[in-house]
């Protein structure tokens, strides 16, 4: 079977300086995407990562962080809103470390 395409702007190597991602954290850049694409990209990316993995997400959709936080609560992931950059929001998600909402 052919390899599935990787999410756009997904990079696990050295994160850009403004991302708040550090080594060992994955980066998902959804800047320029609007609902529902940021959440769809998050779900697709998270499905490829192991429990305990940390993902930093960059977004310009003003409501994306609300979607990310609600998804984390529902799925049992830890959500952290990071300080915003001048032109985008930043979030950090640790996968599989919470209790899914019932």
Protein Blocks (a to p, Z undefined) as FASTA:
>chain_A
ZZddddehiafbdcdfklopaehiacddfehiacfklmmmmmmmmmmpcehiacddddfb
fklmmmmmmmmmmnopacddddddfkbccddddehiaccdZZ
